Amino acid sequence: MSDAQSKAPASATPGTNPPASASNHVSGSTLTAGTGAQAEKPRTFPCDGCGADLTFSIGQQSLACGYCGQTQALSIPEGADVRERDFRATLERLSALRGKGNTDAAGTKELTCRQCGGTAVFTGTLTSTHCPWCGTPIQRDNVHDAKDRVPVDGVLPFQVDRPVAAANLKRWVASRWFAPNEFLRRGVDAVFSGVYLPYWTFDAMTATRYTGMRGEHYYVTVGSGRNARRVRQTRWYPASGTFQTFFDDVLACASAGLPRDILMSLEPWPLAKCIPFTQAALAGLLARTYDVALDQSFSHDAKPRVESSLRAEVRGRIGGDAQQITSMDTAWSALTYKHLLLPVWLLAYRYGGKSYQAAVNAATGEVQGQRPWSWIKITLAVLAGLVAAGIAFMLSDH
């Protein structure tokens, strides 16, 4: 089953989106999921001018009507801001709520479209999509701020529209030197999906105490006559120290099942452009809530990234030509987080019978992804390198 399927109304015509009176906004819409489910209304944004549904306009950075052209600024609650939250206090609150009922943000939900009466089925962590029958933007309401879920602090609105993303993808394909020539000629034939992905960011102050050895290379001559040769040796000296490092906005994607290497390569993100969370920014685009919990993301993603950075800093502080780390003890303090929704253009395509994935950072335009390789080109490049190395070796002997 796909993330959003539908039950069609008898009179539905796929691909249409007729304006409706604003007075009908979410009227009669109910959750029709399994036994015991609570009623849930869809979230839409009707135009004040004609009643059609507004969608987020990337170019105008506001809601816009595709029928009458009216625009509407994003509504942000007064006093709202994107601020850091106490990590341990939030975990304690979630622990206290555990067992007192679950809104089950994941799972299966069915919402009735207010425009055509069709039923859109939300599965997994999908929270915002289009009605598959009439194209109306439709969202689950209050999912992102349910009491036993971590609320969203901010959203980075889409900055890069679909045509720019497509042009960047075309340039990315053309720059893949070791891809098959046919792939370079044809490019990627796929449809972009604009989606807001959930992320955690972590801030922390770390204090690290380390011990190790600093190695300094020197050379000695061994043998004599024609058998003489220089050999590198290393003198080792003890090293130790302490230092503090503050880490700001260490990112961890909170959506499972996506290619982590691709998403990480989309960094950095212009997080200073985030605005306080508003569902209006999601109108007409896909969005997901998190399925990787706050504590899991910290321990499995953010903490290893910080520890890797600290190890690199320890090696730099030990100095010398080589380093050995014998102990490293890090204390964490002032640990905070933010829950953000970041914009990505995702696409999947096929080439040579295989599936590949690519993504475009919809805030910076950065493109990263999987691509086919031409082993003929790689083999020729390796052979050319070996020939060049052989020629250089022969010339160095004369």
Buried (B, 14 or more C-beta within 10 A) or exposed (E): EEBBBBBBBEEBEEEEBEBBEBEEBBEEBBBBBEEEBEEBBBBBBBBEBBBBBBBBBBEEBBBBBBBEEBBBEBEBEEEEEBEBBEBEEBBEBBEEEEEEEEBBBBBBBBBBBBBBBBBBBBBBBBBBBBBBBBBBBBBBBBBBEBEBBBEBBBBBBBBBBBEBBBEBBEEBBEEBEBBBEEBBEEBBEBEBBBBBBBBBBBBBBBEBBBBBBBBEEEEEEEEEEEEEEEEEEEEBEEBEEEEEBEBEBBBBBBBEEBBEEBBBBBEEBEBEEBBBBBBBBBBBBBBBBBBBBBBBBBEEBBBEBBBEBBBEBBBEBBEBEBBBBEEBEBEBEEBBBBBBBBBBBBBBBEBEEEEBBBBBBBBBBBBBBBBBEBEEBEEEEEEEEEEEEEEEEEEEEE
